[in-house]
Amino acid sequence: MREAAFGTVDLGRLSYREAWDVQHEAHAQVAAGGQPQLLLVEHPPVLTLGRKAREGGNIVVTREYLAAQGIEVLEVERGGDVTYHGPGQLVAYAIFPVGRRVADFLRLLEHVTIAALHDLGLPDARPNPGYAGVYVEPREVNGRVYEQKIASFGVAVQRGVALHGLALNVTTNLQHFDLIVPCGLTGTHMTSVEREYGRRGLDRVADMTEARAALTRAFHTTFETYDWTLPTAAAGG
């Protein structure tokens, strides 16, 4: 059996700051020519601000309220706006060599997530041509049609190697997304595997272990023929 091109590490539930440190350690190893790493994790409730969200304008409650709820706010190096992480959300940090293939890498992350969701019984999972992320079919609420976003993406590339990755809502507390305008998108509602099972009357229980297995399989299948070469210029820069 051929050795996997990347290692998979399940971090369990870990604070964002601790997982951020693990990401940077893995990134340094990969940038130095080590084996790429897929880090799987759940976080306690936290809001992260990407490069488009430094002022935090899409947080709709006060920082005092967030502090009272024990929800930290962190500025990070990924692209995108504000997003929420919390229990029941499966986060996958793909510390993979990317070089200048950022757009292609994002499409592969979409493919991974869609394949996993199909495996989990949501065959309408799809990309959105206008926005990063994975969505299920739009839904009408009070006469207005809203996009239904089930997974978010945000990456940074340093020394040719990616940091951050994707966040898939499995059993996430979706009320916590009301604290923000997720990714700055006003016409979008956040959804989850659990909510979609309920709305569709499916006789299934959303389960993090099952979701983790489906996502891991999808990563291995999607990246089976990936070019793992670390760009020479990036490796030395």
Contacts in CASP RR format, 6 or more apart in sequence:
PFRMAT RR
TARGET T0000
AUTHOR 0000-0000-0000
METHOD contacts of the structure
MODEL  1
MREAAFGTVDLGRLSYREAWDVQHEAHAQVAAGGQPQLLLVEHPPVLTLG
RKAREGGNIVVTREYLAAQGIEVLEVERGGDVTYHGPGQLVAYAIFPVGR
RVADFLRLLEHVTIAALHDLGLPDARPNPGYAGVYVEPREVNGRVYEQKI
ASFGVAVQRGVALHGLALNVTTNLQHFDLIVPCGLTGTHMTSVEREYGRR
GLDRVADMTEARAALTRAFHTTFETYDWTLPTAAAGG
4 220 0 8 1.000
5 35 0 8 1.000
5 36 0 8 1.000
5 223 0 8 1.000
5 226 0 8 1.000
5 228 0 8 1.000
6 35 0 8 1.000
6 36 0 8 1.000
6 37 0 8 1.000
6 38 0 8 1.000
6 96 0 8 1.000
6 219 0 8 1.000
6 223 0 8 1.000
6 228 0 8 1.000
7 35 0 8 1.000
7 36 0 8 1.000
7 37 0 8 1.000
7 38 0 8 1.000
8 37 0 8 1.000
8 38 0 8 1.000
8 40 0 8 1.000
8 216 0 8 1.000
8 219 0 8 1.000
9 22 0 8 1.000
9 26 0 8 1.000
9 37 0 8 1.000
9 38 0 8 1.000
9 39 0 8 1.000
9 40 0 8 1.000
10 40 0 8 1.000
10 41 0 8 1.000
10 212 0 8 1.000
11 19 0 8 1.000
11 22 0 8 1.000
11 39 0 8 1.000
11 40 0 8 1.000
11 41 0 8 1.000
12 40 0 8 1.000
12 41 0 8 1.000
12 42 0 8 1.000
13 41 0 8 1.000
13 42 0 8 1.000
13 43 0 8 1.000
13 44 0 8 1.000
13 87 0 8 1.000
14 22 0 8 1.000
14 41 0 8 1.000
14 42 0 8 1.000
14 43 0 8 1.000
15 43 0 8 1.000
15 44 0 8 1.000
15 46 0 8 1.000
16 43 0 8 1.000
16 44 0 8 1.000
16 46 0 8 1.000
16 48 0 8 1.000
16 72 0 8 1.000
16 74 0 8 1.000
16 85 0 8 1.000
17 72 0 8 1.000
17 74 0 8 1.000
19 39 0 8 1.000
19 41 0 8 1.000
19 43 0 8 1.000
19 91 0 8 1.000
19 93 0 8 1.000
20 74 0 8 1.000
20 76 0 8 1.000
22 39 0 8 1.000
23 39 0 8 1.000
23 93 0 8 1.000
23 95 0 8 1.000
23 163 0 8 1.000
23 164 0 8 1.000
24 163 0 8 1.000
26 37 0 8 1.000
26 39 0 8 1.000
26 93 0 8 1.000
26 95 0 8 1.000
27 95 0 8 1.000
27 158 0 8 1.000
27 159 0 8 1.000
27 161 0 8 1.000
27 163 0 8 1.000
29 35 0 8 1.000
29 37 0 8 1.000
30 36 0 8 1.000
30 37 0 8 1.000
30 95 0 8 1.000
30 96 0 8 1.000
30 97 0 8 1.000
30 161 0 8 1.000
30 230 0 8 1.000
31 158 0 8 1.000
31 159 0 8 1.000
31 160 0 8 1.000
31 161 0 8 1.000
31 230 0 8 1.000
31 234 0 8 1.000
31 235 0 8 1.000
32 235 0 8 1.000
33 230 0 8 1.000
33 235 0 8 1.000
36 94 0 8 1.000
36 95 0 8 1.000
36 96 0 8 1.000
36 97 0 8 1.000
36 228 0 8 1.000
37 93 0 8 1.000
37 95 0 8 1.000
38 92 0 8 1.000
38 93 0 8 1.000
38 94 0 8 1.000
38 95 0 8 1.000
38 96 0 8 1.000
38 216 0 8 1.000
38 219 0 8 1.000
39 92 0 8 1.000
39 93 0 8 1.000
39 95 0 8 1.000
40 90 0 8 1.000
40 91 0 8 1.000
40 92 0 8 1.000
40 93 0 8 1.000
40 212 0 8 1.000
40 215 0 8 1.000
40 216 0 8 1.000
41 91 0 8 1.000
41 93 0 8 1.000
42 86 0 8 1.000
42 87 0 8 1.000
42 88 0 8 1.000
42 89 0 8 1.000
42 90 0 8 1.000
42 91 0 8 1.000
42 208 0 8 1.000
43 85 0 8 1.000
43 86 0 8 1.000
43 87 0 8 1.000
43 89 0 8 1.000
43 91 0 8 1.000
44 86 0 8 1.000
44 87 0 8 1.000
45 69 0 8 1.000
45 70 0 8 1.000
45 71 0 8 1.000
45 72 0 8 1.000
45 84 0 8 1.000
45 85 0 8 1.000
45 86 0 8 1.000
45 87 0 8 1.000
45 176 0 8 1.000
46 71 0 8 1.000
46 72 0 8 1.000
46 73 0 8 1.000
46 74 0 8 1.000
46 84 0 8 1.000
46 85 0 8 1.000
46 86 0 8 1.000
47 59 0 8 1.000
47 66 0 8 1.000
47 71 0 8 1.000
47 72 0 8 1.000
47 73 0 8 1.000
47 74 0 8 1.000
47 82 0 8 1.000
47 83 0 8 1.000
47 84 0 8 1.000
47 85 0 8 1.000
47 179 0 8 1.000
47 180 0 8 1.000
48 73 0 8 1.000
48 74 0 8 1.000
48 75 0 8 1.000
48 76 0 8 1.000
48 78 0 8 1.000
48 82 0 8 1.000
48 83 0 8 1.000
48 85 0 8 1.000
49 56 0 8 1.000
49 73 0 8 1.000
49 74 0 8 1.000
49 75 0 8 1.000
49 76 0 8 1.000
49 81 0 8 1.000
49 82 0 8 1.000
50 75 0 8 1.000
50 76 0 8 1.000
50 77 0 8 1.000
50 78 0 8 1.000
50 79 0 8 1.000
50 80 0 8 1.000
50 81 0 8 1.000
50 82 0 8 1.000
50 83 0 8 1.000
50 154 0 8 1.000
51 77 0 8 1.000
51 78 0 8 1.000
51 79 0 8 1.000
51 80 0 8 1.000
52 79 0 8 1.000
52 80 0 8 1.000
52 81 0 8 1.000
53 80 0 8 1.000
53 81 0 8 1.000
53 82 0 8 1.000
53 184 0 8 1.000
54 75 0 8 1.000
56 82 0 8 1.000
57 82 0 8 1.000
58 81 0 8 1.000
58 82 0 8 1.000
58 180 0 8 1.000
58 181 0 8 1.000
58 182 0 8 1.000
58 184 0 8 1.000
59 66 0 8 1.000
59 73 0 8 1.000
59 82 0 8 1.000
59 179 0 8 1.000
59 180 0 8 1.000
60 178 0 8 1.000
60 179 0 8 1.000
60 180 0 8 1.000
60 181 0 8 1.000
61 179 0 8 1.000
63 73 0 8 1.000
66 72 0 8 1.000
66 73 0 8 1.000
66 179 0 8 1.000
71 176 0 8 1.000
71 179 0 8 1.000
76 156 0 8 1.000
76 164 0 8 1.000
77 156 0 8 1.000
77 158 0 8 1.000
77 163 0 8 1.000
77 164 0 8 1.000
78 154 0 8 1.000
78 155 0 8 1.000
78 156 0 8 1.000
78 163 0 8 1.000
78 164 0 8 1.000
78 165 0 8 1.000
79 154 0 8 1.000
79 155 0 8 1.000
79 156 0 8 1.000
79 164 0 8 1.000
80 132 0 8 1.000
80 154 0 8 1.000
80 183 0 8 1.000
81 181 0 8 1.000
81 183 0 8 1.000
81 184 0 8 1.000
82 180 0 8 1.000
82 181 0 8 1.000
82 182 0 8 1.000
82 183 0 8 1.000
82 184 0 8 1.000
83 152 0 8 1.000
83 154 0 8 1.000
83 167 0 8 1.000
83 180 0 8 1.000
83 182 0 8 1.000
83 183 0 8 1.000
84 176 0 8 1.000
84 177 0 8 1.000
84 179 0 8 1.000
84 180 0 8 1.000
84 182 0 8 1.000
85 91 0 8 1.000
85 167 0 8 1.000
86 172 0 8 1.000
86 173 0 8 1.000
86 176 0 8 1.000
87 171 0 8 1.000
87 172 0 8 1.000
87 173 0 8 1.000
88 169 0 8 1.000
88 170 0 8 1.000
88 171 0 8 1.000
88 172 0 8 1.000
88 173 0 8 1.000
88 208 0 8 1.000
89 167 0 8 1.000
89 168 0 8 1.000
89 169 0 8 1.000
89 170 0 8 1.000
89 172 0 8 1.000
90 167 0 8 1.000
90 168 0 8 1.000
90 170 0 8 1.000
90 208 0 8 1.000
90 211 0 8 1.000
90 212 0 8 1.000
90 215 0 8 1.000
91 165 0 8 1.000
91 166 0 8 1.000
91 167 0 8 1.000
91 168 0 8 1.000
92 112 0 8 1.000
92 165 0 8 1.000
92 166 0 8 1.000
92 167 0 8 1.000
92 168 0 8 1.000
92 215 0 8 1.000
92 219 0 8 1.000
93 163 0 8 1.000
93 164 0 8 1.000
93 165 0 8 1.000
94 109 0 8 1.000
94 162 0 8 1.000
94 165 0 8 1.000
94 166 0 8 1.000
94 219 0 8 1.000
95 161 0 8 1.000
95 162 0 8 1.000
95 163 0 8 1.000
96 105 0 8 1.000
96 161 0 8 1.000
96 162 0 8 1.000
96 223 0 8 1.000
96 226 0 8 1.000
96 228 0 8 1.000
97 160 0 8 1.000
97 161 0 8 1.000
97 162 0 8 1.000
97 228 0 8 1.000
97 229 0 8 1.000
97 230 0 8 1.000
97 231 0 8 1.000
97 234 0 8 1.000
98 105 0 8 1.000
98 155 0 8 1.000
98 157 0 8 1.000
98 160 0 8 1.000
98 161 0 8 1.000
98 162 0 8 1.000
99 157 0 8 1.000
99 160 0 8 1.000
99 161 0 8 1.000
99 231 0 8 1.000
99 234 0 8 1.000
100 231 0 8 1.000
102 155 0 8 1.000
102 157 0 8 1.000
105 155 0 8 1.000
105 162 0 8 1.000
106 132 0 8 1.000
106 153 0 8 1.000
106 155 0 8 1.000
107 127 0 8 1.000
108 222 0 8 1.000
108 223 0 8 1.000
108 226 0 8 1.000
109 153 0 8 1.000
109 155 0 8 1.000
109 165 0 8 1.000
109 166 0 8 1.000
110 127 0 8 1.000
110 132 0 8 1.000
110 133 0 8 1.000
110 134 0 8 1.000
110 153 0 8 1.000
111 218 0 8 1.000
111 222 0 8 1.000
112 166 0 8 1.000
112 215 0 8 1.000
112 218 0 8 1.000
112 219 0 8 1.000
112 222 0 8 1.000
112 223 0 8 1.000
113 125 0 8 1.000
113 133 0 8 1.000
113 134 0 8 1.000
113 151 0 8 1.000
113 166 0 8 1.000
113 168 0 8 1.000
113 215 0 8 1.000
113 218 0 8 1.000
114 125 0 8 1.000
114 126 0 8 1.000
114 127 0 8 1.000
114 134 0 8 1.000
115 217 0 8 1.000
115 218 0 8 1.000
115 221 0 8 1.000
115 222 0 8 1.000
116 168 0 8 1.000
116 211 0 8 1.000
116 214 0 8 1.000
116 215 0 8 1.000
116 217 0 8 1.000
116 218 0 8 1.000
117 125 0 8 1.000
117 134 0 8 1.000
117 136 0 8 1.000
117 150 0 8 1.000
117 151 0 8 1.000
117 168 0 8 1.000
117 193 0 8 1.000
117 214 0 8 1.000
118 125 0 8 1.000
119 214 0 8 1.000
119 217 0 8 1.000
119 218 0 8 1.000
120 193 0 8 1.000
120 210 0 8 1.000
120 211 0 8 1.000
120 214 0 8 1.000
121 202 0 8 1.000
121 204 0 8 1.000
122 136 0 8 1.000
122 150 0 8 1.000
122 193 0 8 1.000
122 196 0 8 1.000
124 136 0 8 1.000
124 137 0 8 1.000
125 134 0 8 1.000
125 135 0 8 1.000
125 136 0 8 1.000
125 150 0 8 1.000
126 134 0 8 1.000
126 135 0 8 1.000
126 136 0 8 1.000
127 133 0 8 1.000
127 134 0 8 1.000
127 135 0 8 1.000
128 134 0 8 1.000
128 135 0 8 1.000
128 147 0 8 1.000
128 149 0 8 1.000
131 183 0 8 1.000
131 185 0 8 1.000
131 188 0 8 1.000
132 152 0 8 1.000
132 153 0 8 1.000
132 154 0 8 1.000
132 183 0 8 1.000
133 149 0 8 1.000
133 151 0 8 1.000
133 152 0 8 1.000
133 153 0 8 1.000
133 166 0 8 1.000
134 149 0 8 1.000
134 150 0 8 1.000
134 151 0 8 1.000
134 168 0 8 1.000
135 147 0 8 1.000
135 148 0 8 1.000
135 149 0 8 1.000
135 150 0 8 1.000
136 148 0 8 1.000
136 150 0 8 1.000
136 191 0 8 1.000
136 196 0 8 1.000
137 148 0 8 1.000
138 145 0 8 1.000
138 146 0 8 1.000
138 147 0 8 1.000
138 148 0 8 1.000
139 145 0 8 1.000
139 146 0 8 1.000
139 148 0 8 1.000
139 189 0 8 1.000
139 199 0 8 1.000
140 146 0 8 1.000
141 189 0 8 1.000
146 187 0 8 1.000
146 188 0 8 1.000
146 189 0 8 1.000
147 185 0 8 1.000
147 187 0 8 1.000
147 188 0 8 1.000
147 189 0 8 1.000
148 188 0 8 1.000
148 189 0 8 1.000
148 190 0 8 1.000
148 191 0 8 1.000
149 182 0 8 1.000
149 183 0 8 1.000
149 185 0 8 1.000
149 188 0 8 1.000
149 189 0 8 1.000
149 190 0 8 1.000
149 191 0 8 1.000
150 168 0 8 1.000
150 169 0 8 1.000
150 190 0 8 1.000
150 191 0 8 1.000
150 192 0 8 1.000
150 193 0 8 1.000
150 196 0 8 1.000
151 166 0 8 1.000
151 167 0 8 1.000
151 168 0 8 1.000
151 169 0 8 1.000
152 166 0 8 1.000
152 167 0 8 1.000
152 182 0 8 1.000
152 183 0 8 1.000
153 165 0 8 1.000
153 166 0 8 1.000
153 167 0 8 1.000
154 164 0 8 1.000
154 165 0 8 1.000
154 166 0 8 1.000
155 162 0 8 1.000
155 163 0 8 1.000
155 164 0 8 1.000
155 165 0 8 1.000
156 162 0 8 1.000
156 163 0 8 1.000
156 164 0 8 1.000
157 163 0 8 1.000
159 234 0 8 1.000
159 235 0 8 1.000
159 236 0 8 1.000
159 237 0 8 1.000
160 230 0 8 1.000
160 231 0 8 1.000
160 234 0 8 1.000
160 235 0 8 1.000
161 230 0 8 1.000
161 234 0 8 1.000
168 193 0 8 1.000
168 211 0 8 1.000
168 215 0 8 1.000
169 190 0 8 1.000
169 191 0 8 1.000
169 192 0 8 1.000
169 193 0 8 1.000
170 192 0 8 1.000
170 193 0 8 1.000
170 194 0 8 1.000
170 206 0 8 1.000
170 207 0 8 1.000
170 208 0 8 1.000
170 211 0 8 1.000
171 192 0 8 1.000
171 193 0 8 1.000
171 194 0 8 1.000
171 206 0 8 1.000
171 208 0 8 1.000
172 190 0 8 1.000
172 192 0 8 1.000
172 194 0 8 1.000
174 190 0 8 1.000
174 191 0 8 1.000
174 192 0 8 1.000
174 195 0 8 1.000
177 190 0 8 1.000
182 188 0 8 1.000
182 190 0 8 1.000
192 206 0 8 1.000
193 206 0 8 1.000
193 211 0 8 1.000
194 206 0 8 1.000
196 202 0 8 1.000
197 204 0 8 1.000
197 205 0 8 1.000
197 206 0 8 1.000
END
